[in-house]
Amino acid sequence: MTTVAATRPAPTARTGTHTAGRPHRSERRAGALLTAPFFVIYLVFLIGPLLVGVVLSFFNTTTVKDGLGEFVGLSNYSEVIGDPQFWDAMWHSVLFTLLTTPPLVILAMAAAILASRVRRGRVFYRLAFFAPYVVPSSIVALIFLWMYTPQIGLIPKIFGAVGLPVPDFIGSTSGGWTAVTLMTLWWTFGFNFVLYTAAIQDVPSDVYEAAAIDGAGPWQQIRHITVPMLGRTTSLVLILQILASLKVFDQIYLLLGGGPDQSTRPVIEYIYDTGFTSYRGGYGAAATMVYFVVIVVISAAWYGLRRRRATRTAA
Amino acid sequence: MTTITQPRPATGKNAPPAHGATLFNRLCAVCLTLFALMWLVPFFWAIATSLRSDASITQKPTSPFAGGWSLNAYSYAWNTYPIGTWYLNSLVISVLAVIFTVAFCSMAGFALAFLRYRGRTAVLALVAAGLMLPSEALVLPQFIEYRSLHLLGTFWALVLPSIAAPISVFVFRSFFAGIPVALIEAARIDGAGWWRIYARVCMPLCRPALSTVAILTFITTWNSFLWPLLVLSQTKSQTVPVGLASLLSNTNIQYAEVMASSVLGFLPLIAVFLVFQRQIVQGVTTTGIK
C-alpha cells in the first residue's frame, strides 16, 4: 500500500500552453490512447475492489464458492458494529499505532539531527538505518523470533544483563507488544530517518551562519532553528506513520499470530480471519468498509488541515 | 548540508564557540555511531547463528564463535526448502511488475502532463483520489474480485495491483512537467507524432523518474506479504517472503538452518540496496511511499 504526499512542492504542470485554441484531433486521440492502458487497470484493480467491497457488504457472500449469495441489507453492518471482537481488534491496531508512532517519529528526528552535525560517515548511517527497510517482513520476523527465544535468545540475555525483568516476549500479551514494537522500530525506523535527513538538508546553511555569528551554540541552533524548521516534515512523517501503523498486519501476524488468545490481533487480521477462516466474505467486507472509512477520515482530515494551514500562511 | 560553519573567518580553532561546537559534533558522531552499530546487530547475529551448529547454539547461546563455523546449515536449508524456486518466482513477478508499471504509468503521466483530451480532468481527479485509498485494507473484496476473474494462483494477480498504483503516474507526470514545452513544440514542428515524442524525446530525459519508479516498484512487489499469501496457495509458486514465513514457529529448534534461510533471503536484497542506495533513498524522499 502506498500513502502519498509530496514532500516538496511539485512544479506546476503547464499543460496546453503550446498550442493555442482547440487541441488537434491527433492530440486528443494520442491522449486517450496513452492514458487508456493504465486507466483501465486502475479502474478495474484499484477502484474495482472498493466497489466490490461496498456491494459484498450487503450480501451474505461466502469466500468458498462463486456468487453473491443473498441480499441481507444492513445486517452485516449491525453485526460488525455490535461485535466486541471487532472493536477489540480495532483497539489493538490503535494501540499499536500509539506504541510505535512516538518512538518512530522522535527517535528518527533525533537521529537525523545528530547526523546533520556529523560531516563524515553519512553513507554508513544511512546504510545501517535504512537497510532493514528493504528486508521482507517475514525475514525480519524470523530473525527477531530467534532473538526473542526464551533462555537462549539475544534479547532476553541483554535484558537480563542490564538488569531489566525479562518479559515472556512471545507467550504473554504485554511481552508480545514489547516484542512487536521493538521489531517494528528496527524495521521501519530508517524510512522516517531518511525523510528527516532530506528535510534538514533543505534548511539553508546561511541561517546557521547567521545564528553562529550571533553567538548561538550548537544546542541553541538545534532548538531554535532545526527543530522549528522541521514542523512541516514532522506533520508529514506523523501522518504517514499513523496510516502505516493502523494498517499493521505482517509483524503481529508473523511474530505472534495475533495471540496469545487473540489479545494482539489487529483489524486486518480480524478481516482475514472472518474471510479466510470463517469464509464469511460479506461480513468481512462490511468490517473492511467500517475500517476503511476510519482510515479515509483520518487522512482526509490531515489533508484538510494541511490545506487550511497552507492557505492561512499564504494569506 | 547543515554542518556547522566556522563563525568568523578570523576566529581560530581555540575560540570558545567553535571549540564547543566541535566537541558537540564529536559527541554527536559517537552517539550516532553507537546507535547505528546497534542497528546492525540483528544482521550480524543472524549471520553468526547461521554459521554455527545447533548444539553449540543451545549450549553457549551468547558466544558466537563457540563450536566453530561451517556452512552446513546453508546446504541443509538450500536442499530442504525450495528457496531457488521461490527466488525465481519473486524475480519473475517483480520484473514483470516493473516493466508494466514503468511502461503504462509513464504513458499516462506523459498524456496528463502534455496532452489535452476529453476526460483528462476527470482522470486526473480520480487518480489523485486513489492516492488516499488504503488499498491494503481492501484485501478481502480484492480477493473475491480476482477469484471471479479467475486470476487467483497466477502471477498476474501480483503484477496487476502494482501497475494500478497511482503514485507512479504522479512521479512521471511531475517529472514530465519539468521538461520545457519548447522542446515538445520543436519536435512537433519537425513532424514527430506524439508517440515518437513520448518514446524518443521524453522517455530518454526522464531516467531519474524511471529509476525511482522501477526500484520502488521492485522492492514493494518483492516484499509484499499478505496479498501473495492469499493469492498463491501452492508451495511451488510462492514468493520468497511467503515461502520463508512457513519456517516461522516457536518449536523450531533448528536455529542455524532457519537463520541460514533468512540470510539467503536478505543478502541479495542488501546487495541490491548497496548498489542502488542513492536512488532508493531519493525515491523514498520524493514520493513518501510506505
Interface residues (C-beta under 8 A of the other chain):
Chain A: M1 T2 T3 V4 A5 A6 T7 R8 A10 P11 T12 A13 R14 T15 G16 T17 H18 P23 S26 E27 R28 R29 A30 G31 A32 L34 T35 P37 F38 F39 I41 Y42 V44 F45 L46 I47 G48 P49 L50 V52 G53 L56 T61 T63 D66 A111 L114 A115 S116 R117 V118 R119 R120 G121 V123 F124 Y125 R126 L127 A128 F129 F130 A131 P132 V134 V135 P136 S137 S138 I139 A141 L142 I143 F144 L145 W146 M147 T149 Q151 I152 G153 L154 K157 I170 W186 F189 F191 V194 L195 A198 I200 Q201 V203 S205 Y208 E209 A212 I213 G215 G217 P218 W219 Q221 T226 L236 L240 L243 A244 K247 F249 D250 Y253 L254 I268 I271 Y272 G275 F276 G281 G284 A285 T288 Y291 F292 I295 V296 S299 A300 Y303
Chain B: M1 T2 T3 I4 T5 P7 R8 P17 G20 A21 F24 N25 C28 A29 C31 L32 T33 F35 A36 L37 W39 L40 V41 P42 F43 W45 A46 T49 I57 T58 P61 T62 A103 F104 C105 M107 A108 F110 A111 L112 A113 F114 L115 R116 Y117 R118 G119 R120 V123 L126 V127 G130 L131 M132 L133 P134 S135 E136 A137 L138 V139 L140 P141 Q142 F143 I144 E145 R147 S148 L160 P161 I163 A164 A165 P166 I167 V169 F170 R173 S174 A177 G178 V181 I184 E185 R188 G193 W194 W195 Y198 I219 T220 W222 N223 F225 L226 L230 V240 P241 V242 L244 A245 L247 L248 N250 Y255 V258 M259 S261 S262 G265 F266 L269 I270 V272 F273 L274 Q277 I280 V281 V284 T285 T286 T287 G288 I289 K290
